[in-house]
């Protein structure tokens, strides 16, 4: 079974994913794969970027990830792995300790962090994609 979702979460409008031929979430068997999440929100004037530092962007991304996982019928305790792409690799460790570690708690997924020269827009410092186990009801 493969199910593709572009839920309206207040993140990016579902039409954005549809326009470029991707899905925000794909449930394949007992796995939930999420596309790269950035610190963006759909607003009345288009896409808004509510944070301009690594810790702030990480908090926005984790909030969106919680909403995404809930839409897929699972939660953060079932995350298996994540890949973090960042243009600010030197600031990432502190943000992980300050924001990510309290958020994830004792549920420690495999995480890979990759420093990159640029992401899709200059104001985006982080993008996180990953895989979680689907909820029991899947």
C-alpha positions as CSV (number, residue, x, y, z in Angstrom):
1,X,0.0,0.0,0.0
2,X,1.3,3.5,-0.9
3,X,-0.6,6.5,0.2
4,X,0.5,10.1,-0.7
5,X,-0.6,13.1,1.4
6,X,-0.4,16.8,1.0
7,X,-2.3,17.8,4.1
8,X,-3.2,21.5,4.8
9,X,-1.2,22.1,8.0
10,X,-0.6,25.9,7.7
11,X,2.8,24.9,6.5
12,X,3.0,25.2,2.7
13,X,-0.1,25.1,0.7
14,X,-0.8,21.6,-0.7
15,X,-0.9,23.0,-4.2
16,X,2.8,23.8,-3.9
17,X,3.7,20.1,-3.6
18,X,1.2,19.2,-6.4
19,X,2.7,21.9,-8.7
20,X,6.2,20.4,-8.5
21,X,5.1,16.7,-8.6
22,X,6.0,15.8,-5.0
23,X,4.1,14.6,-1.9
24,X,4.7,16.1,1.6
25,X,4.1,12.6,3.1
26,X,4.2,9.2,1.6
27,X,3.1,6.2,3.6
28,X,4.5,3.0,2.1
29,X,3.6,-0.1,4.0
30,X,4.5,0.6,7.7
31,X,6.8,3.5,6.9
32,X,6.0,7.2,6.7
33,X,8.5,9.2,4.6
34,X,8.4,13.0,4.8
35,X,9.8,15.4,2.2
36,X,12.2,18.0,3.4
37,X,10.6,20.5,5.8
38,X,11.8,24.0,6.0
39,X,10.9,26.9,8.4
40,X,8.2,28.4,6.3
41,X,4.5,29.1,6.7
42,X,1.7,29.9,4.2
43,X,0.5,33.4,5.1
44,X,-1.9,36.0,3.6
45,X,0.9,37.5,1.5
46,X,2.4,34.2,0.4
47,X,5.1,32.1,2.0
48,X,6.5,33.6,5.2
49,X,9.7,32.8,7.1
50,X,9.0,33.2,10.9
51,X,12.6,32.7,12.1
52,X,16.0,33.8,10.9
53,X,18.4,31.8,13.1
54,X,19.1,28.1,13.2
55,X,17.4,27.4,16.6
56,X,14.3,29.4,15.6
57,X,14.1,27.6,12.3
58,X,14.6,24.2,13.9
59,X,11.7,24.9,16.3
60,X,9.4,25.9,13.4
61,X,10.4,22.7,11.5
62,X,9.8,20.4,14.5
63,X,6.4,22.0,15.0
64,X,5.6,21.3,11.3
65,X,7.0,17.8,11.7
66,X,4.7,17.1,14.6
67,X,1.7,18.2,12.6
68,X,2.8,16.2,9.6
69,X,3.3,13.0,11.6
70,X,-0.1,13.5,13.2
71,X,-1.7,13.8,9.7
72,X,0.0,10.5,8.8
73,X,-1.4,8.8,11.9
74,X,1.9,8.6,13.8
75,X,4.1,10.7,16.1
76,X,7.7,11.7,16.9
77,X,8.3,8.7,19.1
78,X,8.2,6.6,16.0
79,X,10.8,8.5,14.0
80,X,13.4,6.1,12.6
81,X,15.8,8.4,10.9
82,X,16.3,12.0,9.8
83,X,18.6,13.9,7.6
84,X,19.3,17.5,8.3
85,X,20.7,19.7,5.6
86,X,22.0,23.1,6.7
87,X,23.8,26.1,5.4
88,X,24.9,26.9,9.0
89,X,26.6,23.7,10.1
90,X,28.6,25.6,12.8
91,X,25.4,26.7,14.6
92,X,23.7,23.3,14.4
93,X,25.1,21.5,17.4
94,X,23.9,24.3,19.8
95,X,20.5,24.3,18.2
96,X,20.2,20.6,18.5
97,X,21.1,20.7,22.2
98,X,18.7,23.6,22.9
99,X,15.7,22.7,20.7
100,X,15.9,19.2,19.3
101,X,17.1,17.2,22.3
102,X,14.2,18.3,24.6
103,X,11.7,17.8,21.8
104,X,12.8,14.3,20.9
105,X,13.3,13.1,24.5
106,X,14.3,9.4,25.0
107,X,13.2,8.4,21.5
108,X,16.6,8.7,19.7
109,X,16.4,8.2,15.9
110,X,19.4,7.9,13.6
111,X,20.3,11.5,12.5
112,X,22.7,12.6,9.8
113,X,23.6,16.3,9.4
114,X,25.0,17.6,6.2
115,X,26.5,21.1,5.6
116,X,25.4,22.5,2.2
117,X,26.3,25.7,0.3
118,X,22.6,26.7,-0.3
119,X,19.1,25.4,0.1
120,X,16.1,26.4,-2.1
121,X,15.9,30.0,-0.8
122,X,18.6,32.2,0.8
123,X,16.7,32.7,4.0
124,X,16.3,28.9,4.6
125,X,19.1,27.6,6.9
126,X,17.7,24.1,7.5
127,X,15.8,21.4,5.8
128,X,14.9,18.1,7.5
129,X,13.6,14.9,5.8
130,X,13.1,11.5,7.3
131,X,11.3,8.3,8.0
132,X,9.0,7.2,10.8
133,X,7.1,4.0,11.5
134,X,3.4,4.4,10.7
135,X,0.9,4.3,13.6
136,X,-0.6,1.1,14.8
137,X,-3.8,1.9,12.9
138,X,-2.1,1.9,9.5
